[in-house]
Amino acid sequence: MARNFSNLVTYMGSDPDLTPRLRVRSGSDPRKKRSLSLTGFTLIEILVVFTVIVFLSVFALTNFIDFSATRIEGAAKRIQTDIRYIQQIALAQQRRTRITFDAGTDSYAAEMENTPNAEDWTSINDPLTRQTFQVIFNTGDYQGVDITGVTLGSGDVLIFDEMGDPYTDGNVALVEPANIVLNGTRQIQITRETGRVQIV
């Protein structure tokens, strides 16, 4: 029986594909039972993997906690960009444009006047989607973002005339800066006369 085993060791030793599968302990008696050595992870490898997992978990948890703040900041920048865009359309088309904010539905929509001073408004197309320009918060990418305050003079409509100057509903010039507040923490401010938009 020992002779058959030595033939097996010889055969496997001559085949390079089978050599790694069978290992004989050095210094052992060939007549004693042979054992296959099992490979595994060292303690250092396990500790490195564990450290990486802990680091990634802490990083992901930190980002998850700050994610709502990131959404609010993104929504504030979206409003700022959209107001500037609507102001630029008023200048380029030489027509009045307006944005109507609705805190009840956490949304706003943009329109342009068809005939000058005729109060005949039509929806503006969103430059990205080519569909009606309407933004609704508290859904999708903006989940958890609420419009908690709109201070635009007497109403919730911001109008830009052909020169890009800001007005409120009824063509009343802004007397003081207009504000849109998100979640009670982030504020978008529209400066009177110039229509400059900034996040404060």
C-alpha positions as CSV (number, residue, x, y, z in Angstrom):
1,M,0.0,0.0,0.0
2,A,2.9,2.4,0.7
3,R,4.2,1.6,-2.7
4,N,1.0,2.6,-4.4
5,F,1.0,5.9,-2.5
6,S,4.5,6.7,-3.5
7,N,3.5,6.0,-7.1
8,L,0.7,8.5,-6.7
9,V,3.0,11.1,-5.2
10,T,5.4,10.5,-8.1
11,Y,2.6,10.8,-10.7
12,M,1.3,14.0,-9.2
13,G,4.7,15.4,-8.9
14,S,5.3,14.9,-12.6
15,D,2.0,16.7,-13.6
16,P,2.4,20.5,-13.0
17,D,-1.4,20.9,-13.0
18,L,-1.9,18.5,-10.1
19,T,1.1,19.3,-8.0
20,P,-0.5,22.1,-5.8
21,R,-3.3,19.8,-4.8
22,L,-1.3,17.4,-2.8
23,R,1.4,18.4,-0.4
24,V,3.3,16.0,1.8
25,R,4.6,17.3,5.0
26,S,8.4,17.4,5.0
27,G,10.1,15.3,7.6
28,S,7.2,13.0,8.0
29,D,7.3,9.2,7.7
30,P,6.0,8.1,4.3
31,R,4.3,5.1,6.0
32,K,2.2,7.3,8.2
33,K,-1.0,8.9,7.0
34,R,-0.5,11.8,4.7
35,S,-2.5,15.0,5.1
36,L,-3.4,17.7,2.7
37,S,-2.5,21.2,3.9
38,L,-5.3,23.6,3.8
39,T,-4.8,27.2,3.0
40,G,-6.6,30.1,4.8
41,F,-6.4,33.7,5.7
42,T,-3.8,35.0,8.0
43,L,-4.7,37.1,11.0
44,I,-3.2,40.2,9.4
45,E,-5.4,39.7,6.2
46,I,-8.5,39.4,8.3
47,L,-7.7,42.5,10.3
48,V,-7.0,44.5,7.1
49,V,-10.3,43.5,5.6
50,F,-12.2,44.2,8.9
51,T,-10.5,47.7,9.1
52,V,-11.5,48.5,5.5
53,I,-15.1,47.4,6.2
54,V,-15.3,49.5,9.4
55,F,-13.9,52.6,7.5
56,L,-16.3,52.3,4.6
57,S,-19.3,51.8,7.1
58,V,-18.4,55.0,9.0
59,F,-17.9,56.9,5.7
60,A,-21.3,55.7,4.4
61,L,-23.1,56.5,7.6
62,T,-21.6,60.0,7.7
63,N,-22.7,60.6,4.2
64,F,-26.2,59.2,4.9
65,I,-26.6,61.6,7.8
66,D,-25.5,64.6,5.8
67,F,-27.6,63.5,2.8
68,S,-30.7,65.5,3.7
69,A,-28.6,68.6,4.1
70,T,-27.1,67.9,0.6
71,R,-30.6,67.6,-0.9
72,I,-31.6,70.9,0.6
73,E,-28.5,72.5,-0.7
74,G,-29.0,71.0,-4.1
75,A,-32.6,72.3,-4.1
76,A,-31.5,75.8,-3.2
77,K,-29.0,75.8,-6.0
78,R,-31.7,74.5,-8.4
79,I,-34.0,77.4,-7.5
80,Q,-31.2,79.9,-7.8
81,T,-30.3,78.6,-11.2
82,D,-33.9,78.4,-12.4
83,I,-34.6,82.0,-11.3
84,R,-31.5,83.2,-13.2
85,Y,-32.6,81.2,-16.2
86,I,-36.1,82.8,-16.2
87,Q,-34.5,86.2,-15.9
88,Q,-32.3,85.5,-18.9
89,I,-35.3,84.5,-21.0
90,A,-37.0,87.8,-20.2
91,L,-33.9,89.7,-21.4
92,A,-33.4,87.5,-24.5
93,Q,-37.0,87.4,-25.6
94,Q,-37.9,90.9,-24.5
95,R,-41.0,89.6,-22.8
96,R,-42.1,89.3,-19.2
97,T,-41.5,86.0,-17.4
98,R,-42.7,84.7,-14.1
99,I,-42.2,82.0,-11.6
100,T,-45.1,81.0,-9.4
101,F,-44.1,79.3,-6.1
102,D,-46.6,77.0,-4.2
103,A,-45.5,76.2,-0.7
104,G,-48.5,73.9,-0.3
105,T,-47.3,71.5,-3.0
106,D,-43.6,72.3,-2.6
107,S,-43.4,73.2,-6.3
108,Y,-42.9,76.1,-8.7
109,A,-43.6,76.6,-12.4
110,A,-42.3,79.1,-15.0
111,E,-44.2,81.0,-17.6
112,M,-43.7,83.6,-20.3
113,E,-46.1,86.3,-21.5
114,N,-47.4,85.8,-25.1
115,T,-48.4,89.3,-25.7
116,P,-46.8,92.2,-23.9
117,N,-48.8,93.4,-20.9
118,A,-51.8,91.3,-21.9
119,E,-51.6,88.9,-18.9
120,D,-51.6,86.1,-21.4
121,W,-49.1,83.5,-20.0
122,T,-47.8,80.3,-21.5
123,S,-45.6,77.6,-19.9
124,I,-41.8,77.8,-20.6
125,N,-40.1,74.5,-21.5
126,D,-37.4,73.2,-19.2
127,P,-34.1,73.3,-21.1
128,L,-33.1,69.8,-19.9
129,T,-36.3,67.8,-20.3
130,R,-38.0,69.9,-23.1
131,Q,-41.2,69.6,-21.1
132,T,-43.3,72.1,-19.2
133,F,-41.1,73.9,-16.7
134,Q,-42.3,72.7,-13.3
135,V,-40.2,71.6,-10.4
136,I,-41.8,69.5,-7.6
137,F,-39.8,69.0,-4.4
138,N,-40.3,66.4,-1.7
139,T,-40.2,63.6,-4.3
140,G,-37.4,61.7,-6.1
141,D,-34.0,63.3,-5.8
142,Y,-35.5,66.1,-3.6
143,Q,-37.2,63.8,-1.1
144,G,-37.5,65.6,2.2
145,V,-37.1,69.1,0.7
146,D,-40.0,71.5,1.6
147,I,-40.7,75.1,0.6
148,T,-41.5,76.4,4.1
149,G,-41.7,80.1,3.2
150,V,-42.3,82.4,0.2
151,T,-41.9,86.2,0.8
152,L,-42.5,87.9,-2.6
153,G,-44.2,91.1,-1.5
154,S,-48.0,90.5,-1.6
155,G,-48.0,87.1,-3.2
156,D,-46.0,84.1,-4.4
157,V,-45.2,85.2,-7.9
158,L,-41.9,86.6,-9.1
159,I,-42.0,88.5,-12.4
160,F,-39.1,89.7,-14.5
161,D,-39.7,92.5,-17.0
162,E,-38.0,92.9,-20.4
163,M,-35.0,94.6,-18.6
164,G,-34.7,91.7,-16.1
165,D,-36.0,93.8,-13.2
166,P,-37.9,91.8,-10.5
167,Y,-41.6,92.5,-9.7
168,T,-44.2,90.8,-7.6
169,D,-47.7,89.9,-8.7
170,G,-49.6,93.0,-9.9
171,N,-46.4,94.5,-11.4
172,V,-45.3,95.9,-8.1
173,A,-41.6,96.5,-7.9
174,L,-39.8,94.7,-5.0
175,V,-39.5,97.1,-2.1
176,E,-37.2,94.7,-0.1
177,P,-35.4,91.5,-1.0
178,A,-37.7,88.5,-1.8
179,N,-37.0,85.2,0.0
180,I,-37.8,81.6,-0.6
181,V,-37.1,79.4,2.4
182,L,-36.4,75.6,2.3
183,N,-36.9,73.5,5.4
184,G,-36.6,76.6,7.5
185,T,-32.8,76.5,7.1
186,R,-31.8,77.5,3.6
187,Q,-32.9,80.8,2.1
188,I,-32.8,82.0,-1.5
189,Q,-32.8,85.8,-1.7
190,I,-33.7,87.9,-4.7
191,T,-32.4,91.5,-4.5
192,R,-34.7,94.3,-5.4
193,E,-34.0,96.4,-8.5
194,T,-31.2,94.1,-9.9
195,G,-32.8,90.7,-9.4
196,R,-29.6,89.2,-8.2
197,V,-30.2,85.8,-6.7
198,Q,-28.1,84.4,-3.9
199,I,-28.2,81.7,-1.3
200,V,-27.9,83.0,2.2
